[in-house]
Amino acid sequence: MMETPFAKALINGLNKSQKTLEPKFFYDAEGSRLFEEITQLDAYYPTRTELSILETQADEIAAFLGPGVVLVEPGAGAPTKAEKLLAAMKSPMAYAPGDISIDHLERAMSPLRLRFPQLRIAPFRLDFDDAFDLPNDVAALGPVAIFFPGSTIGNFSPEGARRLLRRFSRIDNAQTLLIGVDLKKDKTRLEHAYDDPEGVTAAFNLNLLARANRELATDFDLSSFRHFARYDESLGRVEMHLESVRDQTVNVLGKPIHFLEGESIHTENSYKFKVSDFQAMAAEAGWSPVKVWTDPDNLFAELAFSKLSL
């Protein structure tokens, strides 16, 4: 069997005492389609709430970013949110989205190229597991503003988030950071957002096992696993799991992996934040807080930072 990153992560994760799968493997073609469907659900507030903040505060955010900057979006998928910023920004020099799949980025950028034909759009390969930086010719175009929306930072452990923020601060010519974070709130609302009554998030989570079957010839019986989400208030995070509903053995890359009834695969964490706590964490990583924009219900926040002088 081929030694793909997914194959390595699968066999390593399933051999841990708490079985795990990394959330970055959610996003094959079917997973990406399902996630887009999740963002339209009534229960899932983060995407529409952040879009609303970016729309209503676009001019003020653009003024913070300043004129003539290079807008960098690490982990970019669809450029929907960046498009709102670019439309409000004054004379941006370039937009540089980074993702593990350059082919996906090139396809996703087509509508943006039509809307902003004079803007340099420079996709670059980025994997959060590896060191990364901007292409030199792009970083030299002007001050770099890093845009990290979607509360993606919440998928990292607290120490992983600090490391990533430090890496952002070391990007050539980085001056400012605009980051979207999901705020702490009622446990019921959080769990509802990650376990919707329509079952779309369940399908999204189970697609990890379907992907393993498709790509790696494993024999997961999807009907023998159930999705659940829980909010751990002590850790401040929503956890997503796939729970085995019976004792079973799965063939994974030629090796038997045993599951007890009730045993789970931990597939994702989504940390939630208090604004002051996140600002303190960012300060440890080299960023000084400048401004906060939230929605009227205080569900989500867009946080602005400038790079601390050394």
N, C-alpha and C positions, 0 to 999 in steps of 0.2 A: 504494500500500500504506500502511495506517495507520502512523503514527509512534508505536508503543507503546514503552515502556521496553525490552521484550524485543527488539523489532525493532532499536532503536538499538544495544543491547548486542551483538546478533548481528553486525550489519554492521561495527561498530567492532572487535569482538574477532577476527573472521575476517580482517581486513585487517592484523593485526599480523604481525610476522616470526615470532613464536611465537603461533600462533592460540590464542585463549582464549575461554571462555564463563564468565560469572559463576555461582557455585554457587547464588546466591539464586533462579535461574530453574529449579532442580531441582523446585521444590515446586508444580507444578500438581496437579490432583486425582490423576492417575495417579502422579506422582512422590511425592506424600505417601503414597499407598497402598503403593508399593514401599518407601519408607523405613521405614514401620511394619513391613513384612515383614523388612527387614534387621535391625531391632532384635531380632527373635526368633531370628536365626540363631545357631548354636553358635559360629561364628567371630567374630561381632561382640560383643565383651565390654563395650563402654563403657556401653550403656544399662542392662543388668541389673546391672553392677557399681555404677554410681552409685545405682541404685534401692536396692540392698542397703545401701550406706553410709547413705542417707537413712532407711531403715527402722531399721537397728540403732542409729544415732546420733540419732534424731529428737528425743529429749528434750534432749540436750546442745546440739544445733543450735538448737532452739527457745529454750533458755535464753540462748544467745548473741544471738539476734535480739531477744529481750526482749518484754515485754507491750505491747499497744496500738499495734502498728506497722502500717504500710501495706506489704504485700508487693508489690513491683513485679517483674514478669518481662518484660524486653525480649526480643523475638523469640520469644514464647511460641507453641507449637503446641498439642499436647494437654497439658492441665494435670495429667498423671499425677504428676509429681514435686512440683509445687506442692501438690497435694492431700495428699501425705504430710506436708509441712511444716505446712500449715494445720491438719491434724488434731492436731498436737502443740503448736502455738503457743497462747499464752495471750492470749485476747481480741484477736485481730487486728482492726484497724479496717476494713481493706479489702484486696482483692486486685486489682491492676491489671495485667493482661496486655497487652503491646503487640505489635502485628504489622502487617504491611503490609495485610492484609485484615481489616477489621472484621467482615464477614459471616462469614468463617471462624471468627473468635474467638467471635462470638455463638453459633454452632452448637456449638463445642467446649466452651463454658462451661455448657451445659444440665445435664449430670450434676453439675457442681460446685454449681450453684444449688440442685439438689435435696438434695444432701448438707449444704450449709451455708446454709439458707434465711435466716438472720439476717445473713449476711455481705454487705457491699456488694462487688459484683463490677463493676469499672469498666474494660472494655476500652477501649484507645485506639490510634489509628493511629500506627505507628512504621515508618519506613524508615531503616535504618542509613546510607543515603547522604545523608540530610537531617538537619538539626537536629531534635531532639525534646525534649519535656519532658512531665511529667505535667499533666493538667488541674489547675488551681489548687485547685479544691474538694477534690480527692483528696489532693494534697500537703499540704493544711492539716489533714488528719485526725489526723496523728500522725507520729512519726519514720518515715522511709522506709528500708526494707531492700530492697536490690536482689538478686534471685536470678537468676543467669545460668548455668544448668546445661548439660549435654550436651557440654562442651568446645567449644561454639560459638565461643569466643574463639580457638580454634585455626584457624578458617577465615580469620582476618585475618592480614595480614602483621605482623611484630613492631611496626612503627611504627603500623600500623592498629590493632593491639590496644592500644597505649599511648593512642592518640587516643580509642578507645572507652572505656577505663577512665577517662580524664580527663572525658569527657562524662558518664559515670555519676556521677562525683564532684560534678558541677555540677547534677545533678537537684535540684530544690527539696526541702529538708529531708532529703536523703540522709545517712544516718548509718552504715550498715553495708552490707557486700557479702559475699554468699555465692556462690562461683563454682566450677563443676566443671571440672577440667582433666585431660586424658589424659596419663599419664606416659610418659617415654621407656622403651623396653623393647626386647626382641629384635626384630631386623629381620624375621625370618620370621613372627613372630606378628603384627606390624603389617601386613605386606603381605597375609597371609591374611585379616585382618579386613576389608580393603578390596577383596579379590578372592576372594570366597567360592566354594567348589566348586559350589554350587547355581546360581550365575550370577545371583543377584538384584541384586547391586551392579552387574553389567554391564548388566542391564536398566534399572536406575535411571539410570545414566550415559547410556546410549543414548536414554533417554526425552527427553533434551534435544533431540536431533535429531528425534525423533518429534513433540515439541511444536512445533518450528519448522515441520515439515511440516503439522501440523494447523492451527496458528494463522496462519502466514505464507506458506503455499503454496510453501515451498521443496521441493526434490526430492532430499533426502538419501536415499541407498540405505543403509539401516541394516546390510545384510549386507556392505557395503563398509568398515565401521568395526569395530574391536575395542576393547574396554575393557581397560586395564591400569592397575595401581597399583604404585608403587615408593616405597621409603623412602629419602630422601636423608639419610644420616647427618650430612653436613657442615652441612646446613641444619636438621636436626631436624624434617623434615616428610614426611608421606606425600603424594605427588602422584597425582592421578587424571587419566588422559588417555583420549582417543578417537583411536585411530591408524588412518589410512587404509591399507587393505591393498592398494591399487593406485593407480596414477595415475588421477585422475578430476577432473571439473569439475562443480560443483554450482551450480544457479541459486538465488541468495539475493537476494530482493527486487529481481529484475530484473537482477542483476549476476552475472557468472560468477566463482566462487571456485575456484581451482585447488588441488588437493592432489597432492603427490608420494607415491608409495608409501613408507610409513614416517613420513610427516609426521603430526603429532598436533595435536589441540585439547586444550589444558590446561584442565581443567574445575574442579579443586578442589585446594586445599592444606589439609592438616590438620596443624598444628604440634603437636608433643609437647614436654613440659616437664619440667625438674627443678623440684621445689618451690621450692628456694632461688632459682633463676633467675626464676621467675614472681613470687615475692614481691618481688624486687628491681625488676622491671619495674612491678609495681603500686605500689610505693613512689614511683617516679618520677612516677606518675600521680595521687598524692595519697591513697594507701591504706596503712594500717599493718597488718602481719600480726598476727593474734590467735591463730588455731588452725588445725590441719590434721587432717582425718579421711581415712584411707585404708582400703582393703580389705586382707585378710590377705596377698594376693599383690602388693600395691603396684602394681596396674595403673592405678588411677585415684585422684584426690584431690578432696576438697571443701575449699576454702580459705576461711577467714573473715578479713575485714578490717574495720577501723573507719576512718572518714574522718579523715585527718590534720588537725589544727588548723592554721589559717593564721597 
